[in-house]
Amino acid sequence: MNTHSEDSFTLENVLISPSHNQMEVDGETIKLQPKVMSVLLYLAQHYDRVISNDELIENLWAGRVVNHGSVQKSINSLRTTFADIFTDKDVIENFSKKGYQLTIRPVFLTDNNPTRGMQITQRIGPLSKIKMRWLVSTSAIVAVMIYALVTQLNSPQHLSIKKQHKMLFSSVNSYTADIGHEQNAVPHPDNQHVAYVKNNNSTNPSGTQQSQLIVGDQKGSNWSIAHSNGIWFKYAWSPDGQHLAAIEQQRIETNALTPDFYEKPNYLYTFHVFSLDLKNKRLIEKHLLSQWQGQLNSIGWVDNMRIEFVAMQGNNSHFSRFHYSPFEQQLVPVEPLDFAPLPVSSSIVNGKTAITSRYKQQLKIDFVDENQQRFATYPIPYSQADVSWVPDGSGVLVHAPAQQKMFILYLDGQQTDIPLQQGKNTAAFSPRFSADGQKIYYTESHLRSEIWSNTLSGNMQKLIDNQQLNYAASYAAKGDKYVYASVRSNQIQLWLVENGAERQLTRNPLEAEITKILWVNNDQQVLYKSGSQLVLYNLSQDIEKILLSQADNIFPVALNVAFNAESGAEQQTLTALIETDTIQNLWRINLNNDQRKQLTFGSIGSALSHQNNIYFQYTGQNGLWVLHEEDETLTLISDDFDKNSKLLYLDNHGLYYITGGECRESDIFYKEFASGAKSIYLTRENSNIKTSSFHPQQGDLHTKCEIPESNILTLE
């Protein structure tokens, strides 16, 4: 194939002309280097598969001795160019150790492309040109008028919407009688039955846990229709109510219950369809369907014969929509939609589908008809949301679990907030309207966890036990104090413990969960991440400062502060892991002007700062690397380090770390750099924990892994 073909193509609204080494978007022309354009054209010509570094070198650098760095340089140039055009997506995805693939389907132009009109115009005389301009202008005006009329007729504001459901709720009632571990109620179309799950409290030594799939009725009678040694993950009633599709999530037999640190989950999902006689509590028929390996996000019924689910096959692909006929055992991928190429989840009612997808580090919801034509689209200001239809099809119920916000988003764009009447230290999950639209079922989870320390003597010591949800505890570098997050009266706050006394640091409740705490500036400041914000707290001055307000995918590793003699101002530089399509790399961010520079190209797992250098591991590799602050060079300092380790603490001679995975942690190891010797520094009897911090003179800080108590409530 001639990689220097003069065929032009488009990527959405970008016109790309390989023969001219340029791109056109919104009237602006962007020039590309010839080799960079060759790489882009080759990816476009083979957009349906992943292209390796070796294949690009063989076809585009034929006869020249080059390494993978030459390919990476061209890829980086393309990514930088496209980042300014497509702010909500990565146009080129990197699959670790495999290669690259376009995320937008290219459309190659044929002989009837727009350039033919230009050629015709060049052959007509001056008078004809004037007539042509008048004709084009008139045609343009007519086209605009027609477009405006069509747009007005099809505008969401003119949709005929009947709102046959309740919007104001005055009481909260219990559906399940006792607080146990019941959750995720899915109401039946008959408005009399509800499917839900009951899990046991913890995992057993074999790494399995018991989960029951239950159908209850309005009389309080429950029927356990199936058990699992995994988790009943997602389930949905068919429109006629005769079938319940349920997905069972289990570990792969040779794998642990949870993946290694920094590995992507790789569960095995089994599809079940139960045909039920609810009146007589009788299982008529059970279909055990093909198993699915990868990740799965949502499931629903297209009609009484077909299931739609959103999933990825394996760990190196995008989420896509699939249709499955359980009775014919036929799987059909749904053609990707240009406006929602990377769906997160879908929900269906009466031929209408609500597709949730990524949009500028947040989400958007596209409403499509049975012909997959979009008739409305709206962004929502959350990075995670649970979306389900209102039964009458007038809109969707949206719940943002991190913010504990719930509202109805209607097809015409209007919104109605649904206040959650929460108990003390509880969180709501998985809200679903009843079939008649008169109540909302939801799970109330009771949040509580204690902070423990495994001391150097091997004793377990409870540090924080105040009947609250306490988490994310972090030792200062000197080990003389620590901070932790605590949820009290449904408000998240940051607390400091020093000399046996504690005090509240944050003045105002935080809007979202704290996901990272970092001590900086000789333990005088605490940098923490709450939701999408990076905040710096000064202990001595009792002052908070927002460093970044849009940091959903940014996880801080180090903050350096230097005084600029010329400007007389502080120069703040943040080194952070930035996540793109589940792959993390190290970046350096100048917080004074927001200039950003990518420092690594791969997939980074754990990273720690020590003496202004960054020590890190690539996921799935045994090597330990250091990024030198002074010249930003990389050095491999150990090639036999345990892969997928969680790095805890560095000193001048070695590194403390753990292996395993979440809730199955190892002892704390010490690796000496000079000799390469590995030893157990701290033995831990309980591996079913989550370690948040470690100090070699104090021990670890951790919480225990337990399923929170929960029950099912209704808003009425």
C-alpha positions as CSV (number, residue, x, y, z in Angstrom):
1,M,0.0,0.0,0.0
2,N,1.4,3.4,-0.9
3,T,1.6,5.3,2.4
4,H,2.1,8.6,0.4
5,S,-1.3,8.4,-1.2
6,E,-2.9,11.7,-2.0
7,D,-6.3,10.6,-0.7
8,S,-7.6,13.0,1.9
9,F,-9.6,12.0,4.8
10,T,-11.4,13.4,7.8
11,L,-11.4,12.7,11.5
12,E,-14.7,14.2,12.6
13,N,-14.4,17.9,11.7
14,V,-10.7,17.8,10.8
15,L,-9.8,17.6,7.1
16,I,-6.4,15.9,6.6
17,S,-4.5,16.3,3.3
18,P,-1.5,14.0,3.3
19,S,-0.2,15.2,0.0
20,H,0.1,18.7,1.4
21,N,1.2,17.6,4.9
22,Q,-1.5,19.7,6.5
23,M,-4.8,19.6,8.4
24,E,-7.7,22.0,8.3
25,V,-10.1,22.7,11.1
26,D,-12.5,25.6,11.7
27,G,-10.8,27.5,8.8
28,E,-7.3,27.1,10.3
29,T,-4.5,25.3,8.5
30,I,-2.1,23.2,10.6
31,K,1.2,22.0,9.0
32,L,2.7,18.6,10.0
33,Q,6.2,17.2,9.4
34,P,6.2,14.7,6.5
35,K,7.1,11.8,8.7
36,V,4.5,12.7,11.2
37,M,1.9,12.8,8.5
38,S,3.0,9.4,7.2
39,V,2.4,7.9,10.6
40,L,-1.0,9.5,10.8
41,L,-1.9,8.3,7.3
42,Y,-0.8,4.7,8.1
43,L,-2.8,4.6,11.3
44,A,-5.8,5.9,9.3
45,Q,-5.4,3.3,6.6
46,H,-5.3,0.5,9.3
47,Y,-7.7,2.1,11.8
48,D,-9.4,-1.2,12.6
49,R,-6.4,-2.7,14.4
50,V,-3.5,-1.9,16.7
51,I,-0.3,-1.0,14.8
52,S,3.0,-1.9,16.5
53,N,6.2,0.2,16.6
54,D,8.0,-2.4,14.5
55,E,5.3,-2.3,11.8
56,L,5.6,1.5,11.6
57,I,9.4,1.3,11.4
58,E,9.3,-1.4,8.7
59,N,6.8,0.5,6.5
60,L,7.7,4.2,7.1
61,W,11.5,4.1,7.9
62,A,12.4,1.3,5.4
63,G,16.2,1.1,4.9
64,R,17.0,3.4,7.9
65,V,18.3,2.2,11.3
66,V,16.0,3.8,13.9
67,N,14.6,2.8,17.3
68,H,11.2,3.0,18.9
69,G,12.0,6.5,20.1
70,S,11.6,7.8,16.5
71,V,8.1,6.4,16.4
72,Q,7.3,7.8,19.8
73,K,8.5,11.3,18.7
74,S,6.0,11.3,15.8
75,I,3.2,10.0,18.0
76,N,3.9,12.7,20.6
77,S,3.8,15.3,18.0
78,L,0.4,14.1,16.7
79,R,-1.0,13.8,20.3
80,T,0.1,17.4,21.0
81,T,-1.6,18.7,17.9
82,F,-4.8,16.8,18.4
83,A,-5.0,17.7,22.1
84,D,-5.7,21.3,21.1
85,I,-8.5,20.2,18.7
86,F,-10.2,17.4,20.7
87,T,-10.2,18.4,24.3
88,D,-12.5,15.6,25.3
89,K,-10.6,12.6,24.0
90,D,-7.3,11.1,22.9
91,V,-7.2,10.5,19.2
92,I,-4.4,8.0,19.4
93,E,-4.5,5.4,22.0
94,N,-1.4,3.6,23.2
95,F,-1.7,-0.1,24.1
96,S,1.2,-1.0,26.3
97,K,3.7,-3.3,24.5
98,K,1.4,-3.6,21.5
99,G,1.2,-0.3,19.7
100,Y,-1.2,2.4,18.6
101,Q,-4.7,2.8,17.2
102,L,-6.9,5.7,16.2
103,T,-10.0,6.1,18.4
104,I,-11.9,8.0,15.7
105,R,-13.0,6.3,12.5
106,P,-11.4,8.0,9.5
107,V,-13.6,8.8,6.5
108,F,-11.6,8.9,3.2
109,L,-12.9,11.3,0.6
110,T,-13.9,10.1,-3.0
111,D,-14.2,12.0,-6.3
112,N,-17.3,13.7,-5.1
113,N,-15.4,15.6,-2.3
114,P,-15.7,19.3,-1.8
115,T,-12.5,20.1,-3.9
116,R,-14.5,19.3,-7.2
117,G,-16.6,22.4,-6.7
118,M,-13.4,24.5,-6.5
119,Q,-12.2,23.0,-9.8
120,I,-15.5,23.8,-11.6
121,T,-15.5,27.4,-10.4
122,Q,-12.1,27.9,-11.9
123,R,-13.4,27.1,-15.4
124,I,-16.3,29.6,-15.6
125,G,-16.1,33.2,-16.7
126,P,-16.4,36.4,-14.7
127,L,-20.1,37.0,-15.3
128,S,-20.9,33.4,-14.5
129,K,-18.9,33.8,-11.3
130,I,-21.1,36.6,-10.2
131,K,-24.2,34.5,-10.9
132,M,-22.6,31.6,-9.1
133,R,-21.9,33.8,-6.0
134,W,-25.5,35.0,-6.0
135,L,-26.8,31.4,-6.4
136,V,-24.5,30.1,-3.7
137,S,-25.5,32.9,-1.4
138,T,-29.2,32.3,-2.0
139,S,-28.7,28.6,-1.6
140,A,-26.8,29.2,1.6
141,I,-29.6,31.4,3.0
142,V,-32.3,28.8,2.1
143,A,-30.2,26.1,3.6
144,V,-29.8,28.0,6.8
145,M,-33.5,28.7,6.9
146,I,-34.3,25.0,6.3
147,Y,-31.7,23.9,8.9
148,A,-33.2,26.4,11.4
149,L,-36.7,25.1,10.8
150,V,-35.6,21.4,11.1
151,T,-33.6,22.2,14.2
152,Q,-36.5,24.0,15.8
153,L,-38.9,21.1,15.0
154,N,-36.4,18.6,16.4
155,S,-35.2,20.7,19.3
156,P,-35.5,18.9,22.6
157,Q,-37.5,21.9,23.9
158,H,-40.3,20.9,21.5
159,L,-40.4,17.3,22.5
160,S,-43.8,16.1,23.7
161,I,-43.1,14.8,27.2
162,K,-45.6,13.4,29.6
163,K,-44.3,13.3,33.2
164,Q,-46.3,10.6,34.8
165,H,-44.2,10.1,37.9
166,K,-43.6,11.5,41.3
167,M,-41.1,14.3,41.8
168,L,-41.7,15.3,45.4
169,F,-41.0,12.7,48.1
170,S,-42.0,13.3,51.7
171,S,-41.0,10.1,53.5
172,V,-38.3,7.4,53.8
173,N,-39.3,3.8,54.4
174,S,-37.4,0.6,54.9
175,Y,-37.9,-2.1,52.3
176,T,-35.6,-4.7,53.9
177,A,-36.5,-5.1,57.6
178,D,-33.0,-5.2,59.2
179,I,-29.7,-3.6,58.5
180,G,-27.6,-6.3,56.9
181,H,-25.9,-6.4,53.6
182,E,-28.8,-6.1,51.2
183,Q,-28.3,-3.8,48.2
184,N,-29.1,-2.7,44.6
185,A,-32.8,-3.1,44.3
186,V,-34.2,-3.4,40.8
187,P,-38.1,-3.1,40.7
188,H,-40.1,-5.6,38.6
189,P,-42.5,-4.2,35.9
190,D,-45.5,-5.5,37.8
191,N,-44.8,-3.0,40.6
192,Q,-45.0,-5.8,43.1
193,H,-41.6,-7.5,43.1
194,V,-38.1,-6.4,43.6
195,A,-34.8,-8.2,42.8
196,Y,-31.8,-7.4,45.1
197,V,-28.6,-8.9,46.4
198,K,-27.5,-10.0,49.8
199,N,-23.7,-10.4,50.4
200,N,-21.9,-11.9,53.3
201,N,-19.6,-9.8,55.5
202,S,-16.1,-10.7,54.3
203,T,-14.1,-13.0,52.0
204,N,-12.9,-16.4,53.2
205,P,-9.3,-17.7,52.9
206,S,-9.9,-19.1,49.4
207,G,-10.7,-15.6,48.2
208,T,-14.4,-16.2,47.5
209,Q,-17.5,-14.7,49.1
210,Q,-21.2,-15.7,49.2
211,S,-23.7,-13.6,47.4
212,Q,-27.5,-14.4,47.1
213,L,-29.8,-13.1,44.3
214,I,-33.2,-12.6,45.9
215,V,-36.7,-11.6,44.7
216,G,-38.9,-10.0,47.3
217,D,-42.5,-9.0,47.2
218,Q,-44.7,-6.3,48.8
219,K,-45.8,-8.8,51.5
220,G,-42.2,-9.1,52.8
221,S,-41.8,-12.6,51.4
222,N,-38.3,-13.3,49.9
223,W,-37.2,-16.0,47.5
224,S,-33.5,-16.7,47.0
225,I,-33.2,-17.8,43.4
226,A,-29.4,-18.3,43.1
227,H,-26.2,-18.3,45.1
228,S,-22.7,-17.4,44.0
229,N,-19.2,-17.6,45.3
230,G,-18.5,-14.3,43.6
231,I,-20.8,-11.3,43.4
232,W,-24.1,-10.8,41.6
233,F,-22.9,-7.8,39.7
234,K,-25.6,-6.4,37.4
235,Y,-29.2,-7.6,36.7
236,A,-32.3,-6.4,34.9
237,W,-35.9,-7.5,34.2
238,S,-37.1,-8.1,30.7
239,P,-39.9,-5.6,29.6
240,D,-42.6,-8.3,30.1
241,G,-41.2,-9.3,33.5
242,Q,-40.8,-13.0,32.6
243,H,-37.0,-13.1,32.7
244,L,-34.3,-11.8,34.9
245,A,-30.9,-11.4,33.3
246,A,-28.1,-11.4,35.9
247,I,-24.4,-11.2,35.7
248,E,-22.2,-13.2,38.1
249,Q,-18.7,-11.7,38.7
250,Q,-16.1,-14.2,39.7
251,R,-12.4,-14.4,39.9
252,I,-10.6,-16.4,37.2
253,E,-9.6,-19.7,38.9
254,T,-5.8,-19.1,38.6
255,N,-6.0,-15.4,39.7
256,A,-6.5,-13.8,43.0
257,L,-9.8,-12.2,44.0
258,T,-8.4,-8.8,43.3
259,P,-5.7,-8.0,40.8
260,D,-2.1,-7.1,41.8
261,F,-1.5,-3.5,42.7
262,Y,-1.9,-1.2,39.6
263,E,-3.1,-4.0,37.4
264,K,-6.5,-3.7,35.6
265,P,-9.3,-5.9,37.0
266,N,-9.7,-9.0,34.9
267,Y,-12.8,-10.8,36.2
268,L,-14.8,-13.5,34.7
269,Y,-18.4,-12.7,34.1
270,T,-21.1,-15.3,33.6
271,F,-24.5,-14.3,32.0
272,H,-27.6,-16.0,33.5
273,V,-31.2,-15.6,32.4
274,F,-33.8,-16.9,34.9
275,S,-37.3,-17.5,33.6
276,L,-39.5,-17.2,36.7
277,D,-43.0,-18.0,37.8
278,L,-43.2,-15.3,40.5
279,K,-46.7,-16.2,41.7
280,N,-45.7,-19.8,42.6
281,K,-42.0,-19.0,43.3
282,R,-40.9,-21.5,40.7
283,L,-37.9,-21.4,38.4
284,I,-39.2,-22.3,34.9
285,E,-36.0,-22.3,33.0
286,K,-32.4,-21.1,33.5
287,H,-30.0,-20.2,30.7
288,L,-26.3,-20.3,31.6
289,L,-24.7,-18.2,28.9
290,S,-21.2,-17.7,27.6
291,Q,-18.6,-16.3,30.0
292,W,-17.1,-12.9,29.4
293,Q,-13.5,-11.9,30.3
294,G,-12.7,-8.3,30.7
295,Q,-14.7,-5.5,32.3
296,L,-18.5,-4.9,32.2
297,N,-20.4,-1.8,33.2
298,S,-24.1,-2.1,32.5
299,I,-26.9,-4.5,31.3
300,G,-30.4,-4.0,30.1
301,W,-33.0,-5.4,27.7
302,V,-33.6,-4.0,24.2
303,D,-36.8,-6.0,24.0
304,N,-38.0,-9.4,25.4
305,M,-35.5,-11.3,23.3
306,R,-32.3,-9.2,23.4
307,I,-29.9,-7.9,26.0
308,E,-27.7,-4.9,25.6
309,F,-24.6,-4.5,27.7
310,V,-21.6,-2.2,27.8
311,A,-18.2,-3.9,28.2
312,M,-14.6,-4.3,27.1
313,Q,-13.2,-7.6,25.8
314,G,-10.0,-8.1,27.8
315,N,-8.0,-5.2,29.3
316,N,-6.6,-3.6,26.1
317,S,-9.8,-2.4,24.4
318,H,-12.4,0.2,24.6
319,F,-15.8,-0.1,26.2
320,S,-18.4,-0.9,23.5
321,R,-22.0,-1.8,23.3
322,F,-23.1,-5.3,22.5
323,H,-26.5,-7.0,21.8
324,Y,-26.9,-10.6,23.0
325,S,-29.8,-12.9,22.3
326,P,-29.8,-15.4,25.2
327,F,-32.3,-17.7,23.6
328,E,-30.3,-17.9,20.3
329,Q,-26.9,-17.4,22.0
330,Q,-25.9,-14.8,19.4
331,L,-23.6,-11.9,20.1
332,V,-23.7,-8.8,17.9
333,P,-21.4,-5.8,18.5
334,V,-23.4,-2.5,18.1
335,E,-21.9,-0.1,15.5
336,P,-20.0,2.7,17.3
337,L,-21.8,6.1,17.2
338,D,-19.7,9.0,16.1
339,F,-21.0,11.2,18.9
340,A,-20.5,8.5,21.6
341,P,-17.5,6.4,20.5
342,L,-16.5,5.5,24.0
343,P,-19.6,4.6,26.0
344,V,-19.5,4.1,29.7
345,S,-23.0,2.6,30.2
346,S,-26.4,2.4,28.5
347,S,-30.0,2.2,29.7
348,I,-33.1,1.4,27.6
349,V,-36.8,2.0,27.8
350,N,-39.5,1.7,25.1
351,G,-37.0,1.9,22.2
352,K,-35.1,4.8,23.6
353,T,-31.5,4.5,24.8
354,A,-29.6,6.8,27.1
355,I,-25.9,6.4,26.4
356,T,-23.5,7.7,29.0
357,S,-20.0,8.5,27.7
358,R,-16.8,10.5,28.6
359,Y,-16.9,14.2,27.8
360,K,-14.0,16.5,28.7
361,Q,-13.0,14.5,31.8
362,Q,-16.7,14.4,32.8
363,L,-19.8,12.7,31.4
364,K,-22.5,13.4,28.8
365,I,-25.7,11.6,28.1
366,D,-26.9,11.1,24.6
367,F,-30.5,10.1,23.9
368,V,-31.0,8.0,20.8
369,D,-34.1,6.4,19.2
370,E,-34.5,2.8,18.0
371,N,-32.7,3.7,14.8
372,Q,-29.7,4.9,16.8
373,Q,-30.4,8.5,15.8
374,R,-29.6,11.1,18.5
375,F,-32.4,13.5,19.4
376,A,-30.9,15.1,22.5
377,T,-27.6,15.4,24.3
378,Y,-26.5,17.0,27.6
379,P,-23.3,17.2,29.6
380,I,-23.4,16.4,33.3
381,P,-20.7,17.9,35.7
382,Y,-19.6,14.6,37.2
383,S,-16.9,12.0,36.4
384,Q,-19.1,9.1,37.7
385,A,-22.8,8.7,37.6
386,D,-25.5,6.0,37.8
387,V,-28.1,6.6,35.1
388,S,-31.5,4.8,34.8
389,W,-34.7,5.7,33.0
390,V,-37.8,7.2,34.6
391,P,-40.5,4.5,33.7
392,D,-42.6,6.9,31.6
393,G,-39.6,7.6,29.3
394,S,-39.6,11.3,30.0
395,G,-36.0,11.4,31.2
396,V,-33.4,9.6,33.3
397,L,-32.6,9.5,37.0
398,V,-29.0,10.5,37.5
399,H,-27.1,9.8,40.7
400,A,-23.5,11.0,41.3
401,P,-22.3,8.8,44.2
402,A,-19.2,10.8,45.0
403,Q,-21.2,14.0,45.5
404,Q,-24.4,12.3,46.7
405,K,-26.4,14.3,44.2
406,M,-29.6,12.9,42.6
407,F,-31.8,14.5,39.9
408,I,-34.0,13.8,37.0
409,L,-32.7,14.9,33.6
410,Y,-35.6,15.3,31.2
411,L,-35.4,14.9,27.4
412,D,-36.0,18.6,27.0
413,G,-33.0,19.4,29.2
414,Q,-34.9,20.4,32.3
415,Q,-33.7,19.1,35.6
416,T,-35.5,18.4,38.9
417,D,-33.4,17.7,42.0
418,I,-34.4,14.8,44.2
419,P,-33.1,15.5,47.8
420,L,-31.6,12.4,49.5
421,Q,-32.8,12.1,53.1
422,Q,-29.7,10.5,54.5
423,G,-29.0,9.2,58.0
424,K,-25.9,10.0,59.9
425,N,-22.7,8.8,58.2
426,T,-24.6,7.0,55.4
427,A,-24.3,7.1,51.6
428,A,-26.9,6.3,48.9
429,F,-26.3,4.1,45.9
430,S,-28.2,2.6,42.9
431,P,-31.5,4.5,43.0
432,R,-34.3,3.0,40.7
433,F,-37.8,4.2,40.1
434,S,-40.7,1.8,40.8
435,A,-42.6,0.7,37.7
436,D,-45.5,3.1,38.4
437,G,-43.1,6.0,39.0
438,Q,-44.4,6.7,42.5
439,K,-41.4,5.7,44.6
440,I,-37.6,5.3,44.4
441,Y,-35.7,2.3,45.7
442,Y,-32.1,2.9,46.8
443,T,-29.4,1.3,48.9
444,E,-28.3,3.1,52.1
445,S,-24.8,2.1,53.1
446,H,-23.6,2.7,56.6
447,L,-20.1,4.1,56.5
448,R,-17.7,3.3,59.2
449,S,-14.0,2.3,59.4
450,E,-11.3,2.5,62.0
451,I,-7.6,3.4,61.5
452,W,-5.2,0.8,62.8
453,S,-1.4,0.7,63.1
454,N,0.7,-2.4,62.8
455,T,3.6,-1.4,65.1
456,L,7.2,-2.4,64.7
457,S,6.7,-5.0,67.5
458,G,4.1,-6.7,65.4
459,N,1.1,-5.6,67.6
460,M,-2.1,-4.3,66.1
461,Q,-3.1,-0.9,67.6
462,K,-6.4,0.9,67.0
463,L,-5.6,4.6,66.6
464,I,-8.9,6.1,65.5
465,D,-12.2,4.6,66.5
466,N,-15.0,7.2,66.7
467,Q,-17.8,5.4,65.0
468,Q,-17.2,7.4,61.8
469,L,-15.8,6.7,58.4
470,N,-12.0,7.3,58.7
471,Y,-9.6,6.7,55.9
472,A,-6.5,7.9,53.9
473,A,-4.3,8.3,57.0
474,S,-0.8,9.5,56.1
475,Y,2.4,9.9,58.2
476,A,4.5,13.0,57.9
477,A,8.0,12.3,56.6
478,K,9.4,12.6,60.1
479,G,6.8,10.2,61.5
480,D,5.8,12.6,64.4
481,K,2.3,13.3,63.2
482,Y,-0.3,12.1,60.6
483,V,-3.4,13.4,59.0
484,Y,-6.5,11.5,58.0
485,A,-9.9,12.0,56.3
486,S,-13.1,11.6,58.3
487,V,-16.8,11.7,57.4
488,R,-18.8,13.1,60.2
489,S,-22.5,13.9,59.9
490,N,-22.1,13.3,56.1
491,Q,-19.4,15.9,55.8
492,I,-15.8,15.1,54.8
493,Q,-13.1,16.8,56.8
494,L,-9.3,16.6,57.2
495,W,-7.9,16.0,60.7
496,L,-4.4,16.2,62.1
497,V,-3.1,14.0,65.0
498,E,0.0,15.3,66.8
499,N,1.4,14.6,70.3
500,G,-1.7,12.5,71.0
501,A,-4.1,15.3,70.3
502,E,-6.2,15.9,67.1
503,R,-7.6,19.0,65.5
504,Q,-9.7,19.7,62.4
505,L,-7.8,21.3,59.6
506,T,-10.4,22.0,56.9
507,R,-12.8,24.7,57.7
508,N,-15.5,23.9,55.2
509,P,-16.8,20.4,54.3
510,L,-15.1,18.9,51.3
511,E,-17.3,18.1,48.3
512,A,-15.8,14.8,47.4
513,E,-13.8,11.9,48.7
514,I,-10.1,12.5,49.5
515,T,-8.1,10.2,47.2
516,K,-4.5,11.4,47.9
517,I,-2.6,13.0,50.8
518,L,1.0,14.2,50.4
519,W,3.3,15.9,52.9
520,V,5.4,18.7,51.4
521,N,7.8,21.5,52.3
522,N,9.5,19.8,55.2
523,D,6.2,18.6,56.7
524,Q,4.9,22.2,56.9
525,Q,2.2,21.7,54.3
526,V,-0.3,19.0,53.3
527,L,-1.3,18.6,49.7
528,Y,-4.5,16.7,49.2
529,K,-6.8,15.8,46.4
530,S,-10.6,16.0,46.9
531,G,-12.6,15.1,43.9
532,S,-11.3,17.2,41.0
533,Q,-9.4,19.7,43.2
534,L,-5.8,19.7,44.4
535,V,-5.6,21.8,47.6
536,L,-2.5,22.9,49.6
537,Y,-2.9,23.4,53.4
538,N,-0.3,25.4,55.3
539,L,-0.2,24.0,58.9
540,S,1.5,27.1,60.5
541,Q,-0.6,29.7,58.7
542,D,-3.8,27.7,58.8
543,I,-4.4,28.7,55.1
544,E,-5.8,26.7,52.2
545,K,-5.0,27.3,48.6
546,I,-6.5,25.5,45.5
547,L,-3.6,24.6,43.3
548,L,-5.7,23.0,40.5
549,S,-9.4,23.0,40.2
550,Q,-9.6,20.5,37.2
551,A,-7.5,17.6,38.4
552,D,-9.8,14.6,37.9
553,N,-7.0,12.5,36.4
554,I,-4.0,14.1,38.2
555,F,-2.4,12.3,41.2
556,P,0.4,14.3,42.9
557,V,3.8,12.7,43.6
558,A,5.9,15.7,44.6
559,L,5.6,19.5,45.0
560,N,8.7,21.7,44.7
561,V,8.7,25.4,45.7
562,A,11.6,27.7,44.6
563,F,12.0,31.4,44.8
564,N,12.5,33.2,41.5
565,A,14.9,36.1,42.1
566,E,13.9,37.9,38.9
567,S,10.2,38.0,39.4
568,G,10.3,38.0,43.2
569,A,7.7,35.2,43.3
570,E,7.5,31.6,44.3
571,Q,7.9,29.0,41.5
572,Q,5.7,26.0,42.2
573,T,6.3,22.8,40.2
574,L,4.1,19.7,40.6
575,T,5.3,16.3,39.6
576,A,2.2,14.1,39.2
577,L,0.9,10.9,37.6
578,I,-1.7,11.9,34.9
579,E,-4.1,9.2,33.8
580,T,-5.2,8.9,30.2
581,D,-7.4,5.9,29.2
582,T,-6.4,4.1,32.4
583,I,-2.7,4.5,31.7
584,Q,-0.6,6.7,34.0
585,N,2.6,8.6,33.2
586,L,4.7,11.1,35.1
587,W,4.3,14.8,34.1
588,R,5.7,18.0,35.4
589,I,3.3,20.9,35.8
590,N,4.4,24.5,36.3
591,L,1.6,25.8,38.5
592,N,2.4,29.4,37.8
593,N,1.6,29.2,34.1
594,D,0.1,25.6,33.8
595,Q,2.8,24.6,31.3
596,R,3.0,20.8,31.3
597,K,5.6,18.3,30.2
598,Q,5.3,14.5,29.9
599,L,8.3,12.8,31.5
600,T,7.6,9.1,30.9
601,F,5.9,7.1,28.1
602,G,4.5,3.8,29.2
603,S,2.3,2.8,32.1
604,I,3.4,3.8,35.6
605,G,2.2,2.0,38.7
606,S,3.6,3.2,42.0
607,A,5.8,6.4,42.4
608,L,7.5,8.1,45.3
609,S,9.6,11.2,45.8
610,H,12.9,11.2,47.6
611,Q,15.4,14.0,47.7
612,N,13.7,15.6,44.6
613,N,14.1,12.4,42.6
614,I,11.1,10.2,41.6
615,Y,11.3,6.4,42.1
616,F,8.8,4.4,40.2
617,Q,7.8,1.1,38.5
618,Y,6.3,0.4,35.1
619,T,3.2,-1.8,35.5
620,G,3.8,-5.5,34.9
621,Q,7.6,-5.0,34.9
622,N,10.2,-6.0,37.5
623,G,12.4,-3.0,37.1
624,L,12.7,0.0,39.6
625,W,13.5,3.3,37.9
626,V,14.5,6.7,39.1
627,L,13.7,10.0,37.4
628,H,16.4,12.5,38.1
629,E,15.2,16.0,39.0
630,E,18.2,17.9,37.7
631,D,18.2,16.7,34.1
632,E,15.0,14.6,33.8
633,T,16.9,11.5,32.8
634,L,15.8,8.0,33.6
635,T,18.0,5.3,35.3
636,L,17.1,1.7,35.9
637,I,18.5,1.0,39.4
638,S,17.1,-2.5,39.9
639,D,16.0,-5.1,37.3
640,D,14.8,-7.8,39.8
641,F,12.4,-5.8,41.9
642,D,9.0,-7.4,42.6
643,K,6.6,-6.2,39.8
644,N,3.4,-4.3,40.6
645,S,4.7,-3.4,44.1
646,K,3.2,-0.6,46.1
647,L,6.1,1.7,47.1
648,L,5.7,2.9,50.7
649,Y,8.8,4.7,51.9
650,L,12.4,5.6,50.8
651,D,15.5,6.2,52.7
652,N,19.1,6.8,51.5
653,H,19.9,3.1,51.3
654,G,16.7,1.3,50.2
655,L,13.0,1.1,49.7
656,Y,10.1,-0.2,51.8
657,Y,7.2,-1.8,49.8
658,I,4.4,-4.4,49.7
659,T,3.2,-6.8,47.1
660,G,-0.1,-8.5,46.5
661,G,-3.3,-6.5,45.9
662,E,-6.1,-4.7,47.5
663,C,-7.2,-6.5,50.7
664,R,-4.6,-9.2,50.2
665,E,-1.4,-7.4,51.2
666,S,2.0,-9.0,51.9
667,D,4.4,-8.3,54.7
668,I,6.4,-5.1,54.4
669,F,9.6,-5.7,52.6
670,Y,12.9,-3.8,52.5
671,K,15.1,-3.8,49.4
672,E,18.7,-2.5,49.8
673,F,20.0,-0.7,46.8
674,A,23.7,-1.5,47.2
675,S,23.5,-5.2,47.7
676,G,20.1,-5.9,46.2
677,A,19.2,-7.9,49.3
678,K,15.5,-8.3,50.1
679,S,14.2,-8.8,53.7
680,I,11.0,-8.8,55.6
681,Y,10.9,-5.6,57.7
682,L,7.5,-5.9,59.3
683,T,5.4,-9.1,59.5
684,R,1.7,-8.7,59.3
685,E,-0.7,-11.4,60.5
686,N,-3.7,-10.0,58.7
687,S,-3.5,-9.5,54.9
688,N,-7.2,-8.4,54.5
689,I,-6.3,-4.7,54.9
690,K,-5.7,-1.5,53.0
691,T,-2.4,0.2,53.8
692,S,-2.4,4.0,53.3
693,S,1.0,5.0,54.9
694,F,4.1,3.6,56.4
695,H,7.0,5.0,58.5
696,P,10.0,2.8,59.5
697,Q,10.0,4.1,63.1
698,Q,6.2,3.9,63.5
699,G,4.8,1.1,61.5
700,D,1.9,1.2,59.0
701,L,-1.4,2.9,58.9
702,H,-4.3,0.9,57.5
703,T,-8.0,0.1,57.5
704,K,-9.6,-3.3,57.5
705,C,-11.4,-4.6,54.5
706,E,-15.1,-5.2,55.4
707,I,-18.3,-5.0,53.4
708,P,-20.2,-2.0,54.9
709,E,-23.6,-2.7,56.4
710,S,-26.4,-1.7,54.1
711,N,-30.2,-2.0,53.6
712,I,-32.7,-1.0,51.0
713,L,-34.9,2.1,51.5
714,T,-37.7,3.8,49.5
715,L,-38.5,7.4,48.9
716,E,-42.3,7.8,48.8
